[in-house]
């Protein structure tokens, strides 16, 4: 029996196939050895200690008044998942491997909401229906500077307001908090976390002052005369002066 002899492939084609295979292997190895991303969050302090039953009782009880924490605006240059750090007065660096768990504005809003609801023992009803008979205080914040200086400090400069819903009464304040940090990105993120907690204390004080100043029998405050809007908490001015 005779067999037909198949033609041998050209040497150039064989070398090309070997080259492509080797290149694919190198790419796969590089992908496996590339550094993985690290994710950070501004998650607020954990809930106060207490039994599950006590926590459930606090949560199910109807608060005397509610809060509504609106979405928070941040400067466009830091409104991204990557950490953006300052390398000089006019220069920044975008870190591809160091990332926020969610966009900075979302991280700030979630942490602020958690802190306020714990401090004030109330509920954040943003995006949720609520009874017209319950006073609601809307918290809005615009972060004008969100600076990250590795090994130096984390700075948050924010203008915020507390407004009695269904009312013209509004308190507008500014907080500038600079928190010193050590080396490393964990320390930098924690510096922002501490700075935000300091601002949250000021906002909580403002909400309490607004609630105390609201005329009795008025839902969410008066719509005209009789509502003396309190001044910004003194801690705000102290924080601004010390930054």
C-alpha positions as CSV (number, residue, x, y, z in Angstrom):
1,X,0.0,0.0,0.0
2,X,1.3,3.4,-0.9
3,X,0.8,6.6,1.2
4,X,0.8,10.1,-0.1
5,X,3.4,12.2,1.5
6,X,2.1,15.5,2.9
7,X,4.0,18.6,2.0
8,X,6.0,20.1,4.9
9,X,4.9,23.6,6.1
10,X,7.3,26.4,5.3
11,X,9.9,27.0,8.1
12,X,8.7,30.7,8.3
13,X,5.2,29.6,9.2
14,X,6.4,27.2,11.8
15,X,8.6,29.9,13.4
16,X,5.7,32.3,13.3
17,X,3.4,29.9,15.1
18,X,6.1,29.2,17.8
19,X,6.6,33.0,18.2
20,X,2.8,33.6,18.6
21,X,2.6,30.8,21.1
22,X,5.5,32.1,23.2
23,X,4.1,35.6,23.1
24,X,0.7,34.3,24.3
25,X,2.4,32.5,27.2
26,X,4.4,35.6,28.2
27,X,1.2,37.7,28.2
28,X,-0.6,35.1,30.4
29,X,2.4,35.1,32.8
30,X,2.4,38.9,32.9
31,X,-1.3,39.0,33.6
32,X,-0.9,36.5,36.5
33,X,2.0,38.4,38.0
34,X,0.4,41.9,37.7
35,X,-0.3,43.6,41.1
36,X,-3.9,43.2,42.2
37,X,-6.0,46.2,43.1
38,X,-6.7,47.2,46.7
39,X,-10.1,48.7,47.7
40,X,-10.8,51.2,50.4
41,X,-13.9,52.5,52.1
42,X,-14.9,55.3,54.4
43,X,-17.2,53.1,56.4
44,X,-18.3,54.8,59.6
45,X,-17.8,53.4,63.1
46,X,-19.7,50.3,64.0
47,X,-23.1,50.6,65.7
48,X,-23.1,51.2,69.5
49,X,-22.7,48.1,71.6
50,X,-25.9,46.4,72.7
51,X,-27.9,43.2,72.3
52,X,-29.7,42.3,69.1
53,X,-33.0,42.9,70.8
54,X,-32.0,46.4,71.9
55,X,-30.8,47.3,68.4
56,X,-34.1,46.0,67.0
57,X,-36.1,48.0,69.4
58,X,-34.2,51.2,68.6
59,X,-34.6,50.5,64.9
60,X,-38.4,49.7,65.0
61,X,-39.3,52.7,67.2
62,X,-40.7,55.7,65.4
63,X,-38.2,58.7,65.9
64,X,-39.5,62.1,66.8
65,X,-38.0,63.4,63.6
66,X,-36.1,62.1,60.5
67,X,-33.1,63.1,58.4
68,X,-32.6,63.0,54.7
69,X,-29.0,62.9,53.5
70,X,-28.8,64.0,49.9
71,X,-26.1,62.8,47.4
72,X,-22.8,64.5,48.0
73,X,-20.9,66.4,45.3
74,X,-17.1,66.2,45.1
75,X,-14.6,67.9,42.8
76,X,-14.4,66.4,39.3
77,X,-10.7,65.6,39.6
78,X,-11.3,63.1,42.5
79,X,-14.7,61.8,41.4
80,X,-13.3,58.5,40.2
81,X,-12.7,55.0,41.6
82,X,-8.9,55.4,41.7
83,X,-7.3,57.2,44.7
84,X,-6.0,60.6,43.5
85,X,-3.1,61.9,45.7
86,X,-1.4,65.2,45.7
87,X,2.3,65.2,44.6
88,X,2.6,69.0,44.7
89,X,0.6,72.2,44.9
90,X,-0.4,71.8,41.2
91,X,0.2,68.1,40.5
92,X,-1.7,64.9,41.3
93,X,-1.2,61.2,40.7
94,X,-4.0,58.8,39.9
95,X,-3.3,55.4,41.5
96,X,-4.5,52.5,39.4
97,X,-4.0,49.8,42.0
98,X,-5.4,51.8,45.0
99,X,-9.2,52.2,44.5
100,X,-12.3,53.2,46.4
101,X,-14.9,50.5,46.9
102,X,-17.4,52.9,45.4
103,X,-17.2,56.5,44.0
104,X,-15.9,59.0,46.6
105,X,-19.3,60.9,46.7
106,X,-21.1,57.6,47.5
107,X,-18.5,56.7,50.1
108,X,-18.9,60.1,51.8
109,X,-22.7,60.0,51.7
110,X,-22.9,56.5,53.1
111,X,-20.5,57.2,55.9
112,X,-22.1,60.5,56.8
113,X,-25.6,58.9,56.8
114,X,-24.4,56.1,59.1
115,X,-22.8,58.4,61.5
116,X,-25.7,60.8,61.7
117,X,-28.3,58.1,62.2
118,X,-26.2,56.6,65.1
119,X,-25.6,59.9,66.8
120,X,-29.2,61.2,66.4
121,X,-30.9,57.9,66.9
122,X,-33.0,58.5,63.9
123,X,-33.5,57.2,60.3
124,X,-32.2,58.4,56.9
125,X,-35.3,58.5,54.7
126,X,-33.6,59.7,51.5
127,X,-35.4,58.1,48.5
128,X,-38.0,56.6,50.9
129,X,-41.6,57.7,51.5
130,X,-42.4,59.1,55.0
131,X,-45.5,60.5,56.8
132,X,-46.3,64.2,56.4
133,X,-46.8,64.4,60.1
134,X,-43.1,63.7,60.9
135,X,-40.5,66.6,60.8
136,X,-37.7,65.9,58.4
137,X,-34.3,67.7,58.2
138,X,-32.5,67.5,54.9
139,X,-28.7,67.4,55.0
140,X,-26.9,68.6,51.9
141,X,-23.1,68.7,51.4
142,X,-20.8,70.1,48.6
143,X,-17.2,69.0,49.1
144,X,-15.1,71.8,47.6
145,X,-11.7,70.2,48.4
146,X,-10.9,66.5,49.0
147,X,-7.1,66.4,49.2
148,X,-4.9,63.4,49.9
149,X,-1.3,64.2,50.8
150,X,0.5,60.8,51.6
151,X,2.5,61.0,54.7
152,X,1.2,64.5,55.5
153,X,-2.5,65.0,55.9
154,X,-6.0,64.4,54.5
155,X,-8.2,67.4,54.0
156,X,-11.9,67.9,53.5
157,X,-13.3,71.3,52.8
158,X,-17.1,71.1,52.7
159,X,-20.1,73.5,52.6
160,X,-23.2,71.9,54.1
161,X,-26.7,72.8,55.1
162,X,-29.5,71.6,57.3
163,X,-33.0,72.5,56.0
164,X,-36.3,71.8,57.7
165,X,-38.4,70.1,54.9
166,X,-41.7,71.9,54.2
167,X,-40.1,75.1,55.6
168,X,-37.9,78.0,54.5
169,X,-35.7,77.5,57.6
170,X,-32.1,76.5,56.6
171,X,-28.7,76.7,58.2
172,X,-25.7,76.8,55.9
173,X,-22.2,76.2,57.3
174,X,-18.7,75.4,56.2
175,X,-16.2,72.9,57.7
176,X,-12.5,72.7,56.8
177,X,-10.9,69.7,58.5
178,X,-7.2,68.7,58.0
179,X,-6.2,65.4,59.6
180,X,-2.5,64.5,59.9
181,X,-1.6,61.1,58.6
182,X,1.4,58.7,58.6
183,X,2.8,56.8,55.7
184,X,0.8,54.4,53.5
185,X,-2.5,54.5,51.8
186,X,-4.4,52.9,54.7
187,X,-3.4,55.8,56.9
188,X,-4.4,58.3,54.3
189,X,-7.9,56.8,53.9
190,X,-8.3,56.6,57.7
191,X,-7.4,60.3,57.8
192,X,-10.3,61.1,55.5
193,X,-12.5,58.8,57.6
194,X,-11.6,60.7,60.8
195,X,-12.0,64.1,59.1
196,X,-15.5,63.1,57.9
197,X,-16.4,61.9,61.4
198,X,-15.4,65.3,62.8
199,X,-17.7,67.0,60.2
200,X,-20.5,64.6,61.0
201,X,-20.3,65.7,64.7
202,X,-20.8,69.3,63.6
203,X,-23.7,68.4,61.3
204,X,-25.4,66.4,64.0
205,X,-25.1,69.4,66.4
206,X,-26.7,71.6,63.7
207,X,-29.6,69.1,63.2
208,X,-30.3,69.0,66.9
209,X,-30.2,72.8,67.1
210,X,-32.6,73.1,64.2
211,X,-35.0,70.5,65.8
212,X,-34.9,72.4,69.1
213,X,-35.6,75.7,67.5
214,X,-38.6,74.5,65.5
215,X,-41.9,75.9,66.9
216,X,-44.0,73.3,68.7
217,X,-46.9,72.0,66.6
218,X,-45.2,72.8,63.3
219,X,-44.3,69.9,61.0
220,X,-40.7,70.3,60.0
221,X,-40.5,73.8,61.3
222,X,-42.4,77.1,60.6
223,X,-42.8,78.4,57.1
224,X,-42.4,82.0,58.2
225,X,-42.1,83.9,61.4
226,X,-41.4,82.2,64.7
227,X,-38.4,80.0,63.5
228,X,-35.2,81.5,64.7
229,X,-32.5,79.6,62.7
230,X,-29.6,78.8,65.0
231,X,-26.1,79.9,64.2
232,X,-23.6,77.3,62.9
233,X,-22.0,75.3,65.8
234,X,-19.0,76.9,67.3
235,X,-17.0,73.7,66.5
236,X,-17.2,74.6,62.8
237,X,-15.5,77.9,63.2
238,X,-12.8,76.3,65.4
239,X,-12.2,73.6,62.9
240,X,-11.9,76.1,60.1
241,X,-9.5,78.3,62.0
242,X,-7.2,75.4,62.9
243,X,-6.8,74.0,59.4
